[in-house]
Amino acid sequence: MQSEYNFDLSNIDSELASFAKRGITEFALHDQRFSSDKKALADFVKKAARIAPDVYYSIPVKAEILDAEIIGLLENLFCSLDVAMCGQFGKKFFLDKKLFSKKAALLNNAGIVFGFLMDYARAEGDSVKAFRDRVDFALTLYPNHIDFEQLFSAQKEAKNTAIFSSQDITWARDVAFAINVFYSLGRAVPWFNSVLKPLKIAPSKFFSDFAEWQRCNNCGYESRQKLLDASHKEIEKMQIVFLEEKYSEKRLEHLLPVVSDLVRINGAFSRLEGEGEETELKLNFNPDDLMSPAAFDVNSFADNVCMEECRVKIYAANGSPDYKFI
């Protein structure tokens, strides 16, 4: 059961203590004071880890307050961070890439799950080019997810301007939704950058193409509820079909056995962790090779790793994810 609260530190102890009685297992912290106040966030994280350690916390935070102290505290909490990726707008867009690269490296090194909160056409000076730049940069940092709250909130509508037309807004909306489906709901973070590299296109171009594919297949933004209700397996099938088309366009069909295996084995492990669902797979390569650093380079993997067709079962062994040949 997930619940959301807005509360202050004066009664947070009693609120946290009540979670078990209320059956709350997931908690989204939406009070914006905690996202930019390092002391308030540190106090919350300490209390949450002590009073309700079994709850999964979603916490919005600004990149500027993430430092070794905060990250050290977060390592003791079952949580995911939503980091606002905002640039400075005016006559020219500026995104502090050094800041976000540094903070993402700290989070990745600590093994803390994080994603980015992004938007489009909401700040003065925003443009299609700036939006593309944010998307392309964000994907290099291996976020677990990228969320666009305005896709689902009438209160956060995009603004039509001289440099961000209504047509541009529709395009950005569709790309944002494509990212939401393919990357976030599709749990693509373990393999996305590896699979994208052989195509030699930018992430924003990839998702623009996927948005067009969605429109042609009646599964785009206008049909969003159907996709939001879809299972991960259903989204995974879409991912593989679209990747087959893109790799065929580039005459890279010889890489598809690697790509398909990477998508499916990572998807199986994610479902085991997320839904407790066991999966049987027919693979072209040994799982040990697919889950090794060698798989980061799809071209090299295809050239140097021997195919080893096999059937495996992804299951939990003593509470930990594992596989066995069947």
C-alpha positions as CSV (number, residue, x, y, z in Angstrom):
1,M,0.0,0.0,0.0
2,Q,1.3,3.4,-1.0
3,S,0.4,6.7,0.7
4,E,1.4,10.3,0.5
5,Y,1.5,12.9,3.3
6,N,2.4,16.5,3.8
7,F,3.6,17.0,7.3
8,D,6.2,18.9,9.2
9,L,8.9,17.6,11.6
10,S,6.8,18.4,14.7
11,N,4.7,15.3,14.3
12,I,6.8,13.2,12.0
13,D,7.7,10.7,14.7
14,S,4.1,9.7,15.3
15,E,3.3,9.7,11.6
16,L,6.2,7.3,10.9
17,A,5.3,5.1,13.9
18,S,1.8,4.7,12.5
19,F,2.9,3.3,9.1
20,A,2.9,-0.3,10.2
21,K,-0.6,-0.1,11.7
22,R,-1.9,1.6,8.6
23,G,-0.3,-1.0,6.4
24,I,1.8,1.5,4.6
25,T,4.7,-0.1,2.7
26,E,5.5,2.8,0.2
27,F,5.6,6.5,1.1
28,A,6.1,9.5,-1.2
29,L,7.4,12.6,0.5
30,H,5.9,15.6,-1.4
31,D,6.7,18.4,1.1
32,Q,9.0,20.6,-0.9
33,R,10.7,21.9,2.2
34,F,12.7,18.7,2.5
35,S,13.9,18.8,-1.1
36,S,16.0,21.9,-0.6
37,D,16.7,22.0,3.1
38,K,19.6,19.7,3.9
39,K,19.0,19.7,7.7
40,A,15.3,18.9,7.3
41,L,16.0,16.1,4.9
42,A,18.8,14.7,7.1
43,D,16.4,14.7,10.1
44,F,13.7,12.9,8.1
45,V,16.0,10.3,6.7
46,K,17.4,9.5,10.2
47,K,14.0,9.2,11.7
48,A,12.6,7.1,8.8
49,A,15.5,4.7,9.0
50,R,15.0,4.3,12.8
51,I,11.2,4.3,13.1
52,A,9.9,2.8,9.8
53,P,12.9,1.1,8.1
54,D,10.8,-1.4,6.1
55,V,8.9,1.3,4.1
56,Y,10.0,2.2,0.6
57,Y,10.5,6.0,0.4
58,S,10.3,8.2,-2.7
59,I,12.0,11.5,-2.0
60,P,12.2,14.6,-4.2
61,V,15.5,16.5,-3.8
62,K,17.5,19.2,-5.4
63,A,20.9,18.2,-6.6
64,E,22.6,21.0,-4.8
65,I,22.0,19.5,-1.3
66,L,23.3,16.1,-2.1
67,D,26.7,15.6,-0.5
68,A,28.7,12.8,1.3
69,E,26.7,13.3,4.5
70,I,23.3,13.1,3.0
71,I,24.2,10.2,0.8
72,G,25.7,8.4,3.7
73,L,22.4,8.7,5.6
74,L,20.4,7.6,2.5
75,E,22.4,4.4,2.3
76,N,20.6,3.3,5.4
77,L,17.2,3.9,3.9
78,F,15.1,1.8,1.5
79,C,14.5,4.6,-1.0
80,S,14.5,6.2,-4.4
81,L,15.4,9.8,-5.1
82,D,13.7,12.1,-7.6
83,V,16.3,14.7,-8.5
84,A,15.0,17.9,-10.2
85,M,16.9,18.4,-13.4
86,C,16.3,22.1,-14.1
87,G,18.4,24.5,-16.1
88,Q,18.6,28.3,-15.9
89,F,16.6,30.0,-18.5
90,G,16.6,33.5,-19.9
91,K,18.1,34.6,-23.2
92,K,20.1,31.3,-23.3
93,F,19.5,28.0,-21.6
94,F,22.2,26.8,-19.2
95,L,22.3,23.4,-17.5
96,D,25.1,22.8,-14.9
97,K,26.3,19.5,-16.3
98,K,29.2,19.3,-13.9
99,L,26.9,19.6,-10.9
100,F,24.6,16.8,-12.1
101,S,27.4,14.6,-13.2
102,K,29.1,14.8,-9.9
103,K,25.9,14.1,-7.9
104,A,24.9,11.2,-10.1
105,A,28.3,9.7,-9.7
106,L,28.0,9.9,-5.9
107,L,24.6,8.3,-6.0
108,N,25.6,5.5,-8.5
109,N,28.8,4.7,-6.5
110,A,26.7,4.4,-3.3
111,G,24.1,2.2,-5.0
112,I,21.2,4.6,-4.3
113,V,18.3,4.4,-6.8
114,F,17.6,7.8,-8.3
115,G,15.7,9.3,-11.2
116,F,15.2,12.8,-12.7
117,L,12.2,15.0,-12.6
118,M,12.0,17.0,-15.8
119,D,9.6,19.2,-17.7
120,Y,9.3,21.1,-21.0
121,A,8.0,24.5,-22.2
122,R,7.3,25.7,-18.6
123,A,10.1,28.1,-18.0
124,E,10.8,31.3,-20.0
125,G,13.5,30.7,-22.6
126,D,13.0,27.0,-22.9
127,S,13.2,25.6,-26.4
128,V,13.2,22.3,-28.3
129,K,17.0,22.4,-28.5
130,A,17.3,22.8,-24.7
131,F,14.8,20.0,-24.1
132,R,16.8,17.7,-26.4
133,D,19.9,18.7,-24.6
134,R,18.4,17.8,-21.2
135,V,17.2,14.4,-22.4
136,D,20.5,13.5,-24.1
137,F,22.5,14.5,-21.1
138,A,20.3,12.9,-18.5
139,L,20.5,9.5,-20.1
140,T,24.3,9.5,-19.9
141,L,24.0,9.5,-16.0
142,Y,22.1,6.2,-15.8
143,P,19.0,7.4,-13.9
144,N,16.6,4.6,-12.9
145,H,13.7,6.6,-14.3
146,I,12.8,10.0,-15.8
147,D,9.5,11.5,-14.9
148,F,7.5,14.3,-16.4
149,E,4.8,15.2,-13.9
150,Q,3.1,17.6,-16.4
151,L,2.0,14.6,-18.5
152,F,-0.5,13.7,-15.8
153,S,-1.2,17.1,-14.1
154,A,-3.4,19.8,-15.6
155,Q,-1.9,22.2,-13.2
156,K,1.5,22.0,-14.9
157,E,0.6,22.7,-18.4
158,A,3.3,23.7,-21.0
159,K,3.4,27.3,-22.1
160,N,3.2,28.2,-25.8
161,T,5.9,30.8,-26.6
162,A,7.6,32.3,-29.6
163,I,10.4,29.7,-29.4
164,F,8.3,26.8,-28.2
165,S,5.3,26.6,-30.4
166,S,2.1,24.5,-29.9
167,Q,3.5,22.0,-32.4
168,D,6.8,21.8,-30.5
169,I,4.9,21.2,-27.3
170,T,3.0,18.3,-28.8
171,W,6.2,16.8,-30.0
172,A,7.9,17.3,-26.6
173,R,4.9,15.8,-24.9
174,D,5.0,12.7,-27.1
175,V,8.7,12.3,-26.6
176,A,8.3,12.7,-22.8
177,F,5.6,10.0,-22.8
178,A,7.8,7.8,-25.0
179,I,10.6,8.1,-22.4
180,N,8.1,7.3,-19.6
181,V,7.0,4.1,-21.4
182,F,10.2,2.8,-23.0
183,Y,12.7,3.8,-20.3
184,S,11.0,4.2,-17.0
185,L,8.1,1.8,-17.1
186,G,10.3,-0.5,-19.3
187,R,13.0,-0.6,-16.6
188,A,15.6,0.0,-19.3
189,V,18.4,1.5,-17.2
190,P,20.7,-1.6,-17.1
191,W,20.9,-1.9,-20.9
192,F,19.7,1.2,-22.5
193,N,23.0,3.0,-23.2
194,S,24.6,-0.2,-24.3
195,V,21.8,-1.0,-26.8
196,L,21.7,2.6,-28.0
197,K,25.4,2.9,-28.8
198,P,25.4,0.7,-32.0
199,L,22.5,2.8,-33.5
200,K,24.7,5.9,-33.4
201,I,21.7,8.2,-32.6
202,A,21.1,10.5,-29.7
203,P,18.6,9.4,-27.0
204,S,16.2,12.3,-27.9
205,K,16.2,11.1,-31.5
206,F,15.6,7.5,-30.4
207,F,12.6,8.5,-28.2
208,S,11.3,10.8,-31.0
209,D,11.3,7.8,-33.3
210,F,9.6,5.6,-30.6
211,A,6.9,8.3,-30.2
212,E,6.2,8.1,-33.9
213,W,6.1,4.3,-33.7
214,Q,3.6,4.6,-30.8
215,R,1.4,6.9,-32.9
216,C,1.4,4.5,-35.8
217,N,0.5,1.6,-33.5
218,N,-2.2,3.4,-31.6
219,C,-0.3,3.2,-28.3
220,G,0.9,6.8,-27.9
221,Y,0.0,9.6,-25.4
222,E,-3.7,9.6,-26.5
223,S,-3.9,5.9,-25.3
224,R,-1.8,6.5,-22.2
225,Q,-4.0,4.8,-19.7
226,K,-3.8,1.6,-21.6
227,L,0.0,1.7,-21.4
228,L,0.1,2.8,-17.8
229,D,-2.0,-0.3,-16.9
230,A,0.2,-2.6,-19.0
231,S,2.4,-5.2,-17.4
232,H,6.1,-5.0,-17.7
233,K,6.1,-8.1,-20.0
234,E,3.8,-6.2,-22.4
235,I,6.1,-3.2,-22.5
236,E,9.1,-5.5,-22.9
237,K,7.5,-6.9,-26.1
238,M,7.1,-3.4,-27.4
239,Q,10.7,-2.6,-26.6
240,I,12.0,-5.7,-28.5
241,V,9.7,-5.1,-31.6
242,F,10.9,-1.4,-31.8
243,L,14.6,-2.3,-31.3
244,E,14.3,-5.0,-34.1
245,E,13.0,-2.3,-36.4
246,K,15.7,0.2,-35.5
247,Y,18.5,-2.3,-35.8
248,S,17.1,-3.5,-39.2
249,E,17.1,0.1,-40.4
250,K,20.8,0.3,-39.6
251,R,21.5,-3.1,-41.1
252,L,22.6,-4.4,-37.7
253,E,20.5,-7.5,-37.6
254,H,23.5,-9.6,-36.6
255,L,23.4,-7.8,-33.2
256,L,19.8,-8.6,-32.4
257,P,20.5,-11.9,-30.6
258,V,22.6,-10.0,-28.1
259,V,20.1,-7.1,-27.8
260,S,17.1,-9.4,-27.3
261,D,18.9,-11.4,-24.6
262,L,20.0,-8.3,-22.8
263,V,16.5,-6.8,-22.7
264,R,14.8,-10.1,-21.7
265,I,17.2,-11.3,-19.0
266,N,17.4,-7.9,-17.3
267,G,13.6,-7.7,-17.6
268,A,13.2,-11.1,-15.9
269,F,15.4,-10.1,-13.0
270,S,13.5,-6.8,-12.6
271,R,10.2,-8.7,-12.4
272,L,11.6,-11.1,-9.9
273,E,12.6,-8.2,-7.7
274,G,9.5,-6.0,-8.4
275,E,6.7,-8.5,-8.6
276,G,8.3,-11.7,-7.2
277,E,7.7,-13.3,-10.7
278,E,9.8,-16.2,-11.8
279,T,10.6,-16.4,-15.6
280,E,11.8,-19.1,-17.9
281,L,13.9,-17.9,-20.9
282,K,15.4,-19.3,-24.0
283,L,18.6,-17.4,-24.5
284,N,21.3,-17.2,-27.2
285,F,24.1,-16.6,-24.8
286,N,25.2,-17.8,-21.3
287,P,23.6,-15.6,-18.6
288,D,27.0,-15.1,-16.9
289,D,28.3,-13.4,-20.1
290,L,25.1,-11.4,-20.5
291,M,25.3,-10.0,-17.0
292,S,29.1,-9.3,-17.2
293,P,30.8,-6.0,-18.0
294,A,31.4,-7.4,-21.5
295,A,27.8,-6.7,-22.4
296,F,28.3,-3.0,-22.1
297,D,29.7,-3.1,-25.6
298,V,27.2,-4.9,-27.8
299,N,29.5,-4.9,-30.9
300,S,32.4,-6.3,-29.1
301,F,30.2,-8.8,-27.3
302,A,28.8,-10.1,-30.6
303,D,32.3,-10.4,-32.1
304,N,34.0,-12.1,-29.1
305,V,31.5,-14.0,-27.0
306,C,30.5,-17.5,-28.3
307,M,26.8,-18.1,-28.7
308,E,25.5,-20.8,-26.2
309,E,21.8,-21.4,-26.6
310,C,20.2,-22.4,-23.4
311,R,17.0,-22.4,-21.3
312,V,17.2,-20.8,-17.9
313,K,14.9,-20.1,-15.0
314,I,15.2,-16.8,-13.2
315,Y,14.2,-17.4,-9.5
316,A,14.8,-16.4,-5.9
317,A,17.4,-18.6,-4.1
318,N,17.3,-18.0,-0.4
319,G,15.9,-14.5,-1.0
320,S,18.4,-13.5,-3.6
321,P,17.9,-13.4,-7.4
322,D,19.6,-16.3,-9.3
323,Y,19.2,-18.5,-12.4
324,K,19.5,-22.2,-13.2
325,F,19.7,-24.1,-16.5
326,I,16.6,-26.1,-17.3
